Amino acid sequence: MAITSHAMADLWTRSEQALTEAGPSLSDQFDFLVECVVLFHSRRTGLAFIAFSEIRSLDTSARAQHIAARDRQQALMYAVVEQGAKSGVFATPFPREASLAVITMCTGVAQWFRPDGALTPEQLVERIREITRMAVGK
């Protein structure tokens, strides 16, 4: 429980910082948030993997807390994509599904990324950022 709580709190803090650094531009907020989540999941793969895979091991109360923290985290991306779609910054007609696809892509990095692999975390960010921009029609 402590590991999963720490992971979600750390990611939340980093995500809030990314949004603050991005400023008011929804396009920048999207890019910074993607970067934040990918870097977290590629640099802290062990922590992220445990937080994801051990949900099943948590008791009912801890599981509910973890899911609430996860939902809050996902809501950040959804808010950016939804606002972007409404304002014409993003072309997706499906902001909810697009934001879920983006988050899934970014968090999934923890399951396959290897520090000794072909890409650095920063190179991976650039590739995933390009792919996720297509998902939202940017």
KESE-310279 format. One record per atom (N, C-alpha, C, O): residue number from 0; residue in one letter; x, y, z. Coordinates in Angstrom, 3 decimals. Layout:
KESE-310279
SITE;nr;rest;x;y;z
SITE;NUM;A;X;Y;Z;
...
END
This chain:
KESE-310279
SITE;nr;rest;x;y;z
SITE;0;M;0.818;-1.174;0.000;
SITE;0;M;0.000;0.000;0.000;
SITE;0;M;0.872;1.251;0.000;
SITE;0;M;0.574;2.219;-0.700;
SITE;1;A;1.937;1.233;0.776;
SITE;1;A;2.829;2.400;0.838;
SITE;1;A;3.474;2.674;-0.516;
SITE;1;A;3.612;3.829;-0.917;
SITE;2;I;3.868;1.615;-1.221;
SITE;2;I;4.509;1.782;-2.531;
SITE;2;I;3.529;2.363;-3.537;
SITE;2;I;3.868;3.294;-4.268;
SITE;3;T;2.324;1.826;-3.582;
SITE;3;T;1.356;2.333;-4.555;
SITE;3;T;0.955;3.767;-4.233;
SITE;3;T;0.791;4.582;-5.141;
SITE;4;S;0.796;4.081;-2.955;
SITE;4;S;0.453;5.457;-2.559;
SITE;4;S;1.573;6.419;-2.919;
SITE;4;S;1.327;7.517;-3.420;
SITE;5;H;2.802;6.000;-2.660;
SITE;5;H;3.953;6.843;-2.995;
SITE;5;H;4.032;7.091;-4.497;
SITE;5;H;4.265;8.216;-4.938;
SITE;6;A;3.841;6.049;-5.264;
SITE;6;A;3.918;6.175;-6.728;
SITE;6;A;2.880;7.162;-7.243;
SITE;6;A;3.203;8.041;-8.043;
SITE;7;M;1.649;7.025;-6.797;
SITE;7;M;0.585;7.894;-7.286;
SITE;7;M;0.783;9.336;-6.813;
SITE;7;M;0.519;10.275;-7.564;
SITE;8;A;1.242;9.517;-5.582;
SITE;8;A;1.485;10.873;-5.073;
SITE;8;A;2.623;11.540;-5.835;
SITE;8;A;2.550;12.724;-6.164;
SITE;9;D;3.668;10.779;-6.111;
SITE;9;D;4.808;11.314;-6.854;
SITE;9;D;4.398;11.705;-8.273;
SITE;9;D;4.747;12.788;-8.744;
SITE;10;L;3.670;10.839;-8.946;
SITE;10;L;3.222;11.141;-10.302;
SITE;10;L;2.288;12.345;-10.303;
SITE;10;L;2.371;13.186;-11.198;
SITE;11;W;1.406;12.442;-9.321;
SITE;11;W;0.483;13.579;-9.232;
SITE;11;W;1.251;14.891;-9.092;
SITE;11;W;0.968;15.863;-9.793;
SITE;12;T;2.218;14.911;-8.188;
SITE;12;T;3.017;16.121;-7.974;
SITE;12;T;3.755;16.516;-9.247;
SITE;12;T;3.768;17.686;-9.629;
SITE;13;R;4.358;15.548;-9.892;
SITE;13;R;5.084;15.820;-11.142;
SITE;13;R;4.133;16.312;-12.234;
SITE;13;R;4.483;17.199;-13.012;
SITE;14;S;2.942;15.740;-12.290;
SITE;14;S;1.965;16.145;-13.308;
SITE;14;S;1.477;17.570;-13.072;
SITE;14;S;1.340;18.345;-14.019;
SITE;15;E;1.218;17.911;-11.833;
SITE;15;E;0.818;19.281;-11.519;
SITE;15;E;1.921;20.269;-11.897;
SITE;15;E;1.644;21.341;-12.433;
SITE;16;Q;3.164;19.904;-11.615;
SITE;16;Q;4.297;20.765;-11.986;
SITE;16;Q;4.385;20.918;-13.497;
SITE;16;Q;4.650;22.010;-13.999;
SITE;17;A;4.165;19.834;-14.219;
SITE;17;A;4.230;19.885;-15.681;
SITE;17;A;3.164;20.826;-16.230;
SITE;17;A;3.439;21.615;-17.134;
SITE;18;L;1.971;20.748;-15.697;
SITE;18;L;0.893;21.620;-16.163;
SITE;18;L;1.185;23.081;-15.830;
SITE;18;L;0.890;23.971;-16.628;
SITE;19;T;1.755;23.327;-14.672;
SITE;19;T;2.122;24.689;-14.301;
SITE;19;T;3.194;25.225;-15.238;
SITE;19;T;3.107;26.360;-15.706;
SITE;20;E;4.198;24.413;-15.508;
SITE;20;E;5.278;24.822;-16.421;
SITE;20;E;4.765;25.068;-17.829;
SITE;20;E;5.281;25.935;-18.535;
SITE;21;A;3.760;24.320;-18.243;
SITE;21;A;3.235;24.449;-19.599;
SITE;21;A;2.513;25.777;-19.805;
SITE;21;A;2.472;26.288;-20.923;
SITE;22;G;1.954;26.331;-18.758;
SITE;22;G;1.217;27.581;-18.888;
SITE;22;G;-0.179;27.340;-19.442;
SITE;22;G;-0.680;26.217;-19.389;
SITE;23;P;-0.814;28.384;-19.974;
SITE;23;P;-2.219;28.280;-20.377;
SITE;23;P;-2.472;27.556;-21.703;
SITE;23;P;-3.618;27.214;-21.997;
SITE;24;S;-1.454;27.317;-22.495;
SITE;24;S;-1.634;26.670;-23.795;
SITE;24;S;-2.031;25.204;-23.611;
SITE;24;S;-1.289;24.422;-23.016;
SITE;25;L;-3.208;24.841;-24.128;
SITE;25;L;-3.655;23.449;-24.034;
SITE;25;L;-2.729;22.516;-24.799;
SITE;25;L;-2.503;21.380;-24.383;
SITE;26;S;-2.204;22.985;-25.893;
SITE;26;S;-1.263;22.190;-26.676;
SITE;26;S;-0.006;21.892;-25.856;
SITE;26;S;0.473;20.758;-25.828;
SITE;27;D;0.516;22.911;-25.197;
SITE;27;D;1.692;22.714;-24.345;
SITE;27;D;1.357;21.853;-23.132;
SITE;27;D;2.161;21.011;-22.731;
SITE;28;Q;0.185;22.054;-22.547;
SITE;28;Q;-0.212;21.229;-21.407;
SITE;28;Q;-0.250;19.756;-21.798;
SITE;28;Q;0.210;18.895;-21.049;
SITE;29;F;-0.796;19.477;-22.964;
SITE;29;F;-0.843;18.102;-23.454;
SITE;29;F;0.568;17.544;-23.603;
SITE;29;F;0.870;16.460;-23.104;
SITE;30;D;1.429;18.288;-24.291;
SITE;30;D;2.798;17.822;-24.522;
SITE;30;D;3.561;17.615;-23.215;
SITE;30;D;4.254;16.610;-23.053;
SITE;31;F;3.436;18.551;-22.294;
SITE;31;F;4.158;18.454;-21.018;
SITE;31;F;3.630;17.291;-20.180;
SITE;31;F;4.399;16.598;-19.514;
SITE;32;L;2.319;17.083;-20.219;
SITE;32;L;1.745;15.983;-19.449;
SITE;32;L;2.167;14.639;-20.023;
SITE;32;L;2.492;13.721;-19.271;
SITE;33;V;2.166;14.511;-21.344;
SITE;33;V;2.662;13.283;-21.973;
SITE;33;V;4.115;13.057;-21.571;
SITE;33;V;4.485;11.951;-21.177;
SITE;34;E;4.926;14.082;-21.665;
SITE;34;E;6.336;13.963;-21.287;
SITE;34;E;6.472;13.514;-19.837;
SITE;34;E;7.252;12.610;-19.537;
SITE;35;C;5.735;14.125;-18.958;
SITE;35;C;5.805;13.790;-17.538;
SITE;35;C;5.481;12.328;-17.285;
SITE;35;C;6.218;11.637;-16.581;
SITE;36;V;4.389;11.859;-17.852;
SITE;36;V;3.943;10.484;-17.597;
SITE;36;V;4.902;9.472;-18.223;
SITE;36;V;5.202;8.443;-17.617;
SITE;37;V;5.380;9.760;-19.426;
SITE;37;V;6.328;8.841;-20.071;
SITE;37;V;7.649;8.807;-19.301;
SITE;37;V;8.197;7.729;-19.070;
SITE;38;L;8.158;9.950;-18.908;
SITE;38;L;9.416;9.962;-18.158;
SITE;38;L;9.271;9.240;-16.821;
SITE;38;L;10.164;8.494;-16.419;
SITE;39;F;8.171;9.455;-16.142;
SITE;39;F;7.943;8.754;-14.875;
SITE;39;F;7.954;7.250;-15.090;
SITE;39;F;8.606;6.518;-14.346;
SITE;40;H;7.236;6.788;-16.103;
SITE;40;H;7.103;5.350;-16.323;
SITE;40;H;8.325;4.716;-16.984;
SITE;40;H;8.468;3.493;-16.964;
SITE;41;S;9.199;5.520;-17.565;
SITE;41;S;10.430;4.965;-18.146;
SITE;41;S;11.612;5.076;-17.184;
SITE;41;S;12.551;4.284;-17.269;
SITE;42;R;11.580;6.027;-16.291;
SITE;42;R;12.675;6.176;-15.328;
SITE;42;R;12.396;5.477;-14.008;
SITE;42;R;13.325;5.145;-13.271;
SITE;43;R;11.155;5.256;-13.711;
SITE;43;R;10.770;4.631;-12.440;
SITE;43;R;9.939;3.383;-12.734;
SITE;43;R;8.874;3.172;-12.154;
SITE;44;T;10.453;2.570;-13.645;
SITE;44;T;9.686;1.415;-14.119;
SITE;44;T;9.309;0.457;-12.997;
SITE;44;T;8.188;-0.051;-12.973;
SITE;45;G;10.209;0.209;-12.087;
SITE;45;G;9.911;-0.717;-10.988;
SITE;45;G;8.769;-0.215;-10.123;
SITE;45;G;7.834;-0.957;-9.823;
SITE;46;L;8.847;1.036;-9.729;
SITE;46;L;7.805;1.638;-8.902;
SITE;46;L;6.473;1.656;-9.652;
SITE;46;L;5.437;1.284;-9.102;
SITE;47;A;6.509;2.088;-10.899;
SITE;47;A;5.282;2.160;-11.700;
SITE;47;A;4.691;0.773;-11.936;
SITE;47;A;3.474;0.596;-11.885;
SITE;48;F;5.547;-0.203;-12.191;
SITE;48;F;5.059;-1.555;-12.444;
SITE;48;F;4.375;-2.133;-11.204;
SITE;48;F;3.314;-2.748;-11.300;
SITE;49;I;4.989;-1.930;-10.050;
SITE;49;I;4.390;-2.427;-8.808;
SITE;49;I;3.052;-1.745;-8.557;
SITE;49;I;2.074;-2.400;-8.196;
SITE;50;A;3.009;-0.430;-8.748;
SITE;50;A;1.763;0.310;-8.517;
SITE;50;A;0.647;-0.189;-9.435;
SITE;50;A;-0.517;-0.224;-9.038;
SITE;51;F;1.000;-0.572;-10.653;
SITE;51;F;0.003;-1.067;-11.599;
SITE;51;F;-0.383;-2.515;-11.303;
SITE;51;F;-1.565;-2.848;-11.224;
SITE;52;S;0.609;-3.353;-11.141;
SITE;52;S;0.334;-4.791;-11.087;
SITE;52;S;-0.133;-5.278;-9.724;
SITE;52;S;-0.729;-6.351;-9.631;
SITE;53;E;0.119;-4.528;-8.683;
SITE;53;E;-0.228;-5.011;-7.348;
SITE;53;E;-1.537;-4.462;-6.819;
SITE;53;E;-1.823;-4.600;-5.629;
SITE;54;I;-2.331;-3.848;-7.663;
SITE;54;I;-3.653;-3.380;-7.235;
SITE;54;I;-4.443;-4.553;-6.661;
SITE;54;I;-5.173;-4.410;-5.680;
SITE;55;R;-4.286;-5.686;-7.278;
SITE;55;R;-5.024;-6.883;-6.849;
SITE;55;R;-4.657;-7.325;-5.438;
SITE;55;R;-5.432;-8.026;-4.788;
SITE;56;S;-3.475;-6.920;-4.955;
SITE;56;S;-3.008;-7.335;-3.635;
SITE;56;S;-3.479;-6.407;-2.516;
SITE;56;S;-3.326;-6.727;-1.337;
SITE;57;L;-4.040;-5.283;-2.876;
SITE;57;L;-4.467;-4.314;-1.867;
SITE;57;L;-5.795;-4.734;-1.248;
SITE;57;L;-6.630;-5.354;-1.906;
SITE;58;D;-5.979;-4.389;0.025;
SITE;58;D;-7.285;-4.644;0.628;
SITE;58;D;-8.313;-3.684;0.017;
SITE;58;D;-7.950;-2.768;-0.721;
SITE;59;T;-9.548;-3.891;0.316;
SITE;59;T;-10.634;-3.159;-0.341;
SITE;59;T;-10.478;-1.651;-0.200;
SITE;59;T;-10.637;-0.920;-1.177;
SITE;60;S;-10.176;-1.188;0.975;
SITE;60;S;-10.041;0.251;1.213;
SITE;60;S;-8.850;0.833;0.456;
SITE;60;S;-8.972;1.868;-0.199;
SITE;61;A;-7.712;0.174;0.544;
SITE;61;A;-6.511;0.643;-0.150;
SITE;61;A;-6.704;0.594;-1.663;
SITE;61;A;-6.232;1.482;-2.374;
SITE;62;R;-7.388;-0.427;-2.160;
SITE;62;R;-7.657;-0.534;-3.589;
SITE;62;R;-8.536;0.635;-4.047;
SITE;62;R;-8.293;1.227;-5.099;
SITE;63;A;-9.546;0.955;-3.257;
SITE;63;A;-10.433;2.075;-3.598;
SITE;63;A;-9.653;3.394;-3.611;
SITE;63;A;-9.872;4.236;-4.481;
SITE;64;Q;-8.760;3.568;-2.664;
SITE;64;Q;-7.925;4.784;-2.629;
SITE;64;Q;-7.015;4.855;-3.848;
SITE;64;Q;-6.853;5.916;-4.450;
SITE;65;H;-6.432;3.735;-4.203;
SITE;65;H;-5.535;3.705;-5.358;
SITE;65;H;-6.307;4.005;-6.643;
SITE;65;H;-5.842;4.778;-7.480;
SITE;66;I;-7.457;3.409;-6.797;
SITE;66;I;-8.252;3.636;-8.003;
SITE;66;I;-8.707;5.096;-8.072;
SITE;66;I;-8.748;5.683;-9.153;
SITE;67;A;-9.047;5.678;-6.933;
SITE;67;A;-9.430;7.097;-6.911;
SITE;67;A;-8.250;7.975;-7.328;
SITE;67;A;-8.430;8.941;-8.070;
SITE;68;A;-7.055;7.650;-6.860;
SITE;68;A;-5.859;8.414;-7.250;
SITE;68;A;-5.568;8.237;-8.735;
SITE;68;A;-5.192;9.192;-9.416;
SITE;69;R;-5.738;7.038;-9.228;
SITE;69;R;-5.537;6.778;-10.660;
SITE;69;R;-6.553;7.542;-11.504;
SITE;69;R;-6.210;8.131;-12.529;
SITE;70;D;-7.797;7.522;-11.060;
SITE;70;D;-8.843;8.243;-11.793;
SITE;70;D;-8.573;9.747;-11.793;
SITE;70;D;-8.782;10.420;-12.802;
SITE;71;R;-8.112;10.262;-10.670;
SITE;71;R;-7.765;11.691;-10.583;
SITE;71;R;-6.640;12.021;-11.553;
SITE;71;R;-6.673;13.059;-12.215;
SITE;72;Q;-5.648;11.146;-11.639;
SITE;72;Q;-4.538;11.342;-12.562;
SITE;72;Q;-5.031;11.328;-14.009;
SITE;72;Q;-4.649;12.186;-14.803;
SITE;73;Q;-5.870;10.367;-14.348;
SITE;73;Q;-6.402;10.273;-15.705;
SITE;73;Q;-7.267;11.485;-16.044;
SITE;73;Q;-7.326;11.910;-17.198;
SITE;74;A;-7.930;12.032;-15.042;
SITE;74;A;-8.798;13.191;-15.261;
SITE;74;A;-8.006;14.415;-15.713;
SITE;74;A;-8.545;15.280;-16.404;
SITE;75;L;-6.732;14.495;-15.328;
SITE;75;L;-5.896;15.616;-15.794;
SITE;75;L;-5.800;15.604;-17.318;
SITE;75;L;-6.016;16.623;-17.975;
SITE;76;M;-5.476;14.443;-17.863;
SITE;76;M;-5.340;14.341;-19.314;
SITE;76;M;-6.685;14.559;-19.993;
SITE;76;M;-6.770;15.244;-21.011;
SITE;77;Y;-7.726;13.977;-19.429;
SITE;77;Y;-9.043;14.136;-20.023;
SITE;77;Y;-9.452;15.606;-20.071;
SITE;77;Y;-9.996;16.065;-21.075;
SITE;78;A;-9.197;16.341;-19.002;
SITE;78;A;-9.570;17.759;-18.965;
SITE;78;A;-8.860;18.547;-20.056;
SITE;78;A;-9.470;19.386;-20.718;
SITE;79;V;-7.581;18.278;-20.243;
SITE;79;V;-6.813;18.975;-21.279;
SITE;79;V;-7.345;18.625;-22.662;
SITE;79;V;-7.560;19.510;-23.490;
SITE;80;V;-7.556;17.348;-22.910;
SITE;80;V;-8.023;16.916;-24.234;
SITE;80;V;-9.446;17.412;-24.483;
SITE;80;V;-9.757;17.868;-25.583;
SITE;81;E;-10.305;17.328;-23.476;
SITE;81;E;-11.684;17.797;-23.656;
SITE;81;E;-11.723;19.300;-23.947;
SITE;81;E;-12.417;19.741;-24.864;
SITE;82;Q;-10.975;20.083;-23.164;
SITE;82;Q;-10.938;21.525;-23.404;
SITE;82;Q;-10.352;21.834;-24.779;
SITE;82;Q;-10.819;22.731;-25.480;
SITE;83;G;-9.325;21.076;-25.149;
SITE;83;G;-8.717;21.266;-26.462;
SITE;83;G;-9.662;20.928;-27.595;
SITE;83;G;-9.675;21.609;-28.620;
SITE;84;A;-10.450;19.884;-27.418;
SITE;84;A;-11.422;19.499;-28.454;
SITE;84;A;-12.527;20.552;-28.569;
SITE;84;A;-12.952;20.897;-29.671;
SITE;85;K;-12.980;21.050;-27.439;
SITE;85;K;-14.039;22.067;-27.446;
SITE;85;K;-13.575;23.377;-28.073;
SITE;85;K;-14.353;24.075;-28.725;
SITE;86;S;-12.301;23.704;-27.869;
SITE;86;S;-11.785;24.985;-28.370;
SITE;86;S;-11.165;24.883;-29.764;
SITE;86;S;-10.750;25.894;-30.331;
SITE;87;G;-11.098;23.677;-30.319;
SITE;87;G;-10.543;23.498;-31.655;
SITE;87;G;-9.039;23.296;-31.701;
SITE;87;G;-8.459;23.212;-32.783;
SITE;88;V;-8.403;23.218;-30.547;
SITE;88;V;-6.959;22.941;-30.502;
SITE;88;V;-6.693;21.502;-30.944;
SITE;88;V;-5.700;21.219;-31.613;
SITE;89;F;-7.596;20.601;-30.559;
SITE;89;F;-7.514;19.202;-30.955;
SITE;89;F;-8.729;18.871;-31.817;
SITE;89;F;-9.812;19.418;-31.612;
SITE;90;A;-8.547;17.991;-32.761;
SITE;90;A;-9.625;17.651;-33.698;
SITE;90;A;-10.389;16.392;-33.330;
SITE;90;A;-11.359;16.051;-34.008;
SITE;91;T;-9.992;15.701;-32.296;
SITE;91;T;-10.662;14.444;-31.982;
SITE;91;T;-12.134;14.656;-31.655;
SITE;91;T;-12.478;15.559;-30.892;
SITE;92;P;-13.002;13.831;-32.228;
SITE;92;P;-14.409;13.888;-31.854;
SITE;92;P;-14.691;13.036;-30.606;
SITE;92;P;-15.818;12.993;-30.112;
SITE;93;F;-13.652;12.366;-30.110;
SITE;93;F;-13.796;11.450;-28.980;
SITE;93;F;-12.775;11.778;-27.884;
SITE;93;F;-11.860;10.987;-27.653;
SITE;94;P;-12.905;12.905;-27.215;
SITE;94;P;-11.876;13.305;-26.244;
SITE;94;P;-11.701;12.324;-25.092;
SITE;94;P;-10.577;12.115;-24.636;
SITE;95;R;-12.776;11.721;-24.613;
SITE;95;R;-12.643;10.775;-23.498;
SITE;95;R;-11.824;9.562;-23.918;
SITE;95;R;-10.868;9.185;-23.241;
SITE;96;E;-12.200;8.957;-25.035;
SITE;96;E;-11.496;7.760;-25.492;
SITE;96;E;-10.069;8.087;-25.925;
SITE;96;E;-9.152;7.302;-25.683;
SITE;97;A;-9.877;9.240;-26.562;
SITE;97;A;-8.528;9.644;-26.971;
SITE;97;A;-7.635;9.841;-25.751;
SITE;97;A;-6.479;9.420;-25.756;
SITE;98;S;-8.163;10.480;-24.704;
SITE;98;S;-7.348;10.697;-23.504;
SITE;98;S;-7.025;9.379;-22.812;
SITE;98;S;-5.920;9.207;-22.298;
SITE;99;L;-7.974;8.451;-22.792;
SITE;99;L;-7.696;7.135;-22.203;
SITE;99;L;-6.639;6.379;-23.010;
SITE;99;L;-5.777;5.712;-22.436;
SITE;100;A;-6.703;6.481;-24.321;
SITE;100;A;-5.701;5.832;-25.165;
SITE;100;A;-4.317;6.430;-24.928;
SITE;100;A;-3.323;5.707;-24.860;
SITE;101;V;-4.262;7.744;-24.803;
SITE;101;V;-2.983;8.419;-24.561;
SITE;101;V;-2.407;7.992;-23.215;
SITE;101;V;-1.231;7.637;-23.128;
SITE;102;I;-3.220;8.022;-22.176;
SITE;102;I;-2.740;7.625;-20.845;
SITE;102;I;-2.282;6.174;-20.848;
SITE;102;I;-1.245;5.850;-20.270;
SITE;103;T;-3.040;5.304;-21.488;
SITE;103;T;-2.669;3.890;-21.538;
SITE;103;T;-1.326;3.708;-22.245;
SITE;103;T;-0.490;2.917;-21.809;
SITE;104;M;-1.131;4.436;-23.324;
SITE;104;M;0.138;4.352;-24.051;
SITE;104;M;1.302;4.822;-23.174;
SITE;104;M;2.358;4.192;-23.133;
SITE;105;C;1.089;5.928;-22.483;
SITE;105;C;2.164;6.506;-21.663;
SITE;105;C;2.490;5.640;-20.449;
SITE;105;C;3.663;5.434;-20.136;
SITE;106;T;1.473;5.134;-19.768;
SITE;106;T;1.730;4.327;-18.571;
SITE;106;T;2.226;2.927;-18.921;
SITE;106;T;2.937;2.300;-18.135;
SITE;107;G;1.852;2.444;-20.096;
SITE;107;G;2.299;1.121;-20.525;
SITE;107;G;3.797;1.011;-20.718;
SITE;107;G;4.346;-0.090;-20.770;
SITE;108;V;4.451;2.141;-20.822;
SITE;108;V;5.908;2.170;-20.981;
SITE;108;V;6.596;1.377;-19.861;
SITE;108;V;7.606;0.717;-20.100;
SITE;109;A;6.060;1.442;-18.663;
SITE;109;A;6.673;0.745;-17.523;
SITE;109;A;6.744;-0.758;-17.723;
SITE;109;A;7.565;-1.429;-17.097;
SITE;110;Q;5.901;-1.288;-18.580;
SITE;110;Q;5.875;-2.730;-18.777;
SITE;110;Q;6.885;-3.225;-19.801;
SITE;110;Q;7.224;-4.409;-19.808;
SITE;111;W;7.371;-2.342;-20.666;
SITE;111;W;8.268;-2.831;-21.717;
SITE;111;W;9.563;-2.040;-21.854;
SITE;111;W;10.520;-2.544;-22.442;
SITE;112;F;9.625;-0.822;-21.331;
SITE;112;F;10.824;-0.016;-21.512;
SITE;112;F;12.000;-0.608;-20.729;
SITE;112;F;11.838;-1.079;-19.603;
SITE;113;R;13.171;-0.575;-21.339;
SITE;113;R;14.402;-1.036;-20.696;
SITE;113;R;15.462;0.052;-20.826;
SITE;113;R;15.710;0.540;-21.929;
SITE;114;P;16.091;0.438;-19.723;
SITE;114;P;17.106;1.498;-19.765;
SITE;114;P;18.263;1.200;-20.721;
SITE;114;P;18.887;2.119;-21.251;
SITE;115;D;18.544;-0.074;-20.937;
SITE;115;D;19.635;-0.438;-21.842;
SITE;115;D;19.131;-0.719;-23.263;
SITE;115;D;19.850;-1.295;-24.080;
SITE;116;G;17.902;-0.312;-23.548;
SITE;116;G;17.305;-0.539;-24.859;
SITE;116;G;17.771;0.469;-25.890;
SITE;116;G;18.716;1.222;-25.656;
SITE;117;A;17.113;0.479;-27.013;
SITE;117;A;17.507;1.296;-28.163;
SITE;117;A;17.260;2.792;-27.961;
SITE;117;A;17.924;3.612;-28.594;
SITE;118;L;16.316;3.161;-27.090;
SITE;118;L;15.957;4.569;-26.909;
SITE;118;L;16.203;5.031;-25.483;
SITE;118;L;16.039;4.265;-24.533;
SITE;119;T;16.593;6.277;-25.343;
SITE;119;T;16.643;6.894;-24.020;
SITE;119;T;15.222;7.303;-23.648;
SITE;119;T;14.356;7.369;-24.520;
SITE;120;P;14.968;7.574;-22.386;
SITE;120;P;13.639;8.068;-22.026;
SITE;120;P;13.249;9.330;-22.801;
SITE;120;P;12.090;9.486;-23.185;
SITE;121;E;14.190;10.212;-23.028;
SITE;121;E;13.903;11.447;-23.758;
SITE;121;E;13.554;11.173;-25.227;
SITE;121;E;12.660;11.812;-25.782;
SITE;122;Q;14.251;10.234;-25.849;
SITE;122;Q;13.920;9.861;-27.224;
SITE;122;Q;12.545;9.209;-27.293;
SITE;122;Q;11.780;9.432;-28.231;
SITE;123;L;12.252;8.410;-26.296;
SITE;123;L;10.947;7.764;-26.232;
SITE;123;L;9.843;8.814;-26.090;
SITE;123;L;8.793;8.700;-26.723;
SITE;124;V;10.075;9.825;-25.270;
SITE;124;V;9.095;10.907;-25.120;
SITE;124;V;8.778;11.524;-26.473;
SITE;124;V;7.608;11.731;-26.796;
SITE;125;E;9.789;11.817;-27.260;
SITE;125;E;9.550;12.450;-28.562;
SITE;125;E;8.711;11.566;-29.473;
SITE;125;E;7.822;12.060;-30.166;
SITE;126;R;8.978;10.289;-29.481;
SITE;126;R;8.203;9.388;-30.340;
SITE;126;R;6.768;9.241;-29.855;
SITE;126;R;5.825;9.295;-30.644;
SITE;127;I;6.617;9.055;-28.561;
SITE;127;I;5.261;8.893;-28.028;
SITE;127;I;4.490;10.198;-28.130;
SITE;127;I;3.284;10.187;-28.375;
SITE;128;R;5.165;11.310;-27.948;
SITE;128;R;4.490;12.596;-28.102;
SITE;128;R;3.941;12.737;-29.521;
SITE;128;R;2.815;13.200;-29.704;
SITE;129;E;4.714;12.348;-30.511;
SITE;129;E;4.263;12.428;-31.899;
SITE;129;E;3.056;11.521;-32.126;
SITE;129;E;2.090;11.920;-32.777;
SITE;130;I;3.108;10.327;-31.601;
SITE;130;I;2.001;9.376;-31.769;
SITE;130;I;0.747;9.871;-31.039;
SITE;130;I;-0.358;9.791;-31.575;
SITE;131;T;0.921;10.379;-29.825;
SITE;131;T;-0.238;10.838;-29.064;
SITE;131;T;-0.853;12.100;-29.674;
SITE;131;T;-2.061;12.310;-29.570;
SITE;132;R;-0.046;12.924;-30.295;
SITE;132;R;-0.613;14.086;-30.992;
SITE;132;R;-1.548;13.633;-32.100;
SITE;132;R;-2.582;14.256;-32.339;
SITE;133;M;-1.190;12.560;-32.770;
SITE;133;M;-2.082;12.039;-33.815;
SITE;133;M;-3.387;11.535;-33.213;
SITE;133;M;-4.449;11.660;-33.824;
SITE;134;A;-3.304;10.966;-32.015;
SITE;134;A;-4.506;10.429;-31.370;
SITE;134;A;-5.529;11.514;-31.043;
SITE;134;A;-6.735;11.264;-31.049;
SITE;135;V;-5.042;12.712;-30.761;
SITE;135;V;-5.969;13.802;-30.421;
SITE;135;V;-6.221;14.744;-31.598;
SITE;135;V;-6.995;15.695;-31.490;
SITE;136;G;-5.570;14.472;-32.704;
SITE;136;G;-5.771;15.309;-33.889;
SITE;136;G;-5.095;16.655;-33.761;
SITE;136;G;-5.669;17.686;-34.110;
SITE;137;K;-3.893;16.643;-33.267;
SITE;137;K;-3.122;17.878;-33.080;
SITE;137;K;-2.208;18.103;-34.244;
SITE;137;K;-1.476;19.092;-34.272;
END
